[in-house]
């Protein structure tokens, strides 16, 4: 049974504040991550390949990993695009469609620095070069806090806007903040999406609900050893001592059986 990993990035840029460090991965770090994935035998795949695997049992390569970037920051074009092209790695960018050609309003309202978002021209260019686009609601909302109809509109309207601008079906979705309930999950399915990504950590396989795929969050200050540890254990938070604690607990469990 093929196991696959989905990585989640946000900004590919230098952080401007301490708050941004978690979400802003410097271009040099991102470049190093992409290089090390290849050098360590990981096989980058697209979400389209994962969709075909989940829905039609198409084979995935061993150590399959998909790259996703949430929100649609302009630096995904100015920095990430060329790095992904250099390493021949496909990726999916999840767009908060109402913020395109604007700024990260959902973040500036909480005190984060203002950041420019992608333009449709940039999106259309990347769409022709191995970058796919999924939906991330219209306004980057917390879906469980909305009434069911309003949440469903955020989901379906973002899909339609992306389809209208790219002239192709938008099949993949990511829950903003990783927040969703069963009604939101069903609304994503009803809107016609084929799969959806959460922020729950862990590995995926063919038994996973395609509308609750797990992802490993990559922090902006993660060196390669931390990212590799996250991918080895399927966790979001890595540390020097985690492997010791993990294997020690497994050892004790065996003795106590």
N, C-alpha and C positions, 0 to 999 in steps of 0.2 A: 504493500500500500504506500503510494508516494506521499511523502510529507513535504509541505512547502511553507515558506516564510514570506510574510509581507512586511516590509519596512515602511515606517512613516516619518517623513521629514516635513518641515514647514518652510521657513525662509532659508535661502542659501545666500547668506550675507553675514557681515560682521555685526555682532550685537552692539547696540548703542547704549543699552542699560543692563544692569544686573538681571532685571526681570526678563529680558529678551534672551539671555544665554541659553535657556532651555529650548527655545524655538528657533534661534538663528544659528545655523551651521555655517561657519566660514567656508568660502569656496575651496580653499586649500584642503580643509578637512574633508569636505564632500568628495573632492577629487581623490584623496587618499583612500577614503572608504570604497569608492567605486573600483579603484585599482586593486585593493586588497581582496575584494570579493572575487575578482577574477583569479588572482594569484593563489587564493585559498580554495579553489575548486568549486566555488558557487556558480550556479548557472542562472543568469538573469532571464526572467520570463515576463511576459506582459499579462495584464489582467484578462485579456482576451484568451490567452492560453489557459489561464486558470479557470475561466468560465467554461471553456470547452472540456476541460478535465472534469469539472464538477457536474456539468449537465450531460455530457456525452461520453464520459469515461476515456477521453483522449489522454494519452500518456504525457507525463511531465518528466523532464530530466531529473536525475538525482541532484540533491542539494539545490532545488529550485528556489529562487528568491525574486520577489517583485518589488519594485521601487514605486512608492507613492509619495506625493507632496500635497499637503492640504492647504486649501484656502485660495491659492492663485495669486501669490505675490509676484510683482514684476521681476524680482531677482531670479525667479524660476526661468525667465527668458534670458536676462542679461548675464547670469552666472551658471545656472544648472544646465541649461540647454546645450552649451558647447561642451561641457564636461561629459554629459551623457552621450553626446554624439562621438566624442573622442574615444570613449570606451565601448561604443556600440551597445549601449544598454537602453532598453525601452523603459518607459515610465508612464505613470498616470498622474495627472494633476486634477484634484477635486476642486471645482470652482464654486465659490459663493457668488452666484450669477449677478445678484444685485449690486455687488461691489466692484464688478469689472469696470475698468477705466475710472475708478474712484480710489478710495483709500480704505484702510482696515478699521472701519468705524467701530466694529464690535470690540476692538482692542483699545483704541484711543479713548473710548468711554470709560475704560478701566485704568487709564493712566499710562498705557504703553505709547511709545513713539509712533508718529504717523508714518506709514509706509504706503508706497504706491502699489496698486494692484495691476495685473495684466490688462492689456488692451485686446480688443477682438482681433486686430491685425496681427499682434504677436501670437495670439492663440491659434489663428488660422495658419500662420507660418509653421509653428511647431507641430500642428496636426498633420502636416505633410511630411514630417520627418521623425517618425517613430515615437511620438508623444501622443498619448490619448487623453481624453478629458471626460471626467465624471462630474456628477452633481454633488453639491454640498449645501443644499437649500439656497434660497434667494438671499437671505439676510444674515446667515450664520447664526441661527437661532438655537435655543435650547428646546428641542422638540417636545419633551415631556411636559414642559411648562405651558404649552399652548393647548387650546381646545383641539379635538381630533380633526375637525374640518380645516382649521387654520394650519395645523401641522401638515396635513395632507396637501394643502395648497402650496406651502413652502417647498415641499418635496416635488410635486408634479410641475409647478411653474418653473423651477430651476431646470428641470429636464427639458421642458419645451423651449426655453430661451436658448439653451445650448444647442439643441437640435436646429432651431430656426437660424442660428448664426453659423453653424458648421455644415448644415445640409446633410447630416447623418444621424443615426439613432444614438442616443446617449444611454448606455446600458448599465453603468456602474455608479454607485452612490457611496458616500461616506457620511456618517452621523457627526454633525458638529459637536465638539467637546466630548465625543464618544457617548453622548446621552441619547437613550431611546427606551421606549417601552414596547410592549407587544403590539399595541395599536400602530405605533410608528413603523415597526417592522412590517406589519401587514400592509400599511399604506405604501411603503416602498415597493413591495411586491405588486400591489394593485396598480401602481403607476407604470409598471412595465419594465422596471429594472431587472437585471438578471442576477446581480449580486450586490452586496453591500458590505462595507468595511466598518468595523468598530474600532475602539482603542483598547479592547481587552487584549492582554498579552498572551502569547502562546503560539503553538504550532497549529497548522491546518492540515486536514486531509479530506478525502472524499466523503467522510461521515459528518463533516462540519455543516451546519446550516449555512447555505450560501448567502443568507441575508444577515449573518452575524459572524463574518470572517474576523479572525483575530489578527492583530498587527503588533509589531514590536516598535515602540517609539524610540527614535534616535534623537538624543539630546545634542544641542549645538556644541557642547564641550566634550562629547564622547570621543576619546582616542580609540584607535582600532581595537585594542585589547578589550575595551569595555563593550564595543559593538559585537565583537566576536563572542564574548561571554554571553551577552544577551541572546545571540542567535543559537548558541549551544544549549542554553537552558530554557529558552522561551520566556524570558523575563524582560521587564522594562527598566529595572534598576539593577545595575551591576556594581560590584565592589570587589576589592582584593580578597576579602574573606568569604565571599559567597560560596565558592566551590568547596572550601573547607567545611563550612556549615552544612552544605548540601550532602556531601559524601559522608560526613559524620552522622547525620540524621539517618541516612539510608543504612549505614552500618549498624546503628543502634536498633533500627526497625527489624533487621534480619535477626539480630540476637534475641529480640523480644518476641519473635514469632513462635 
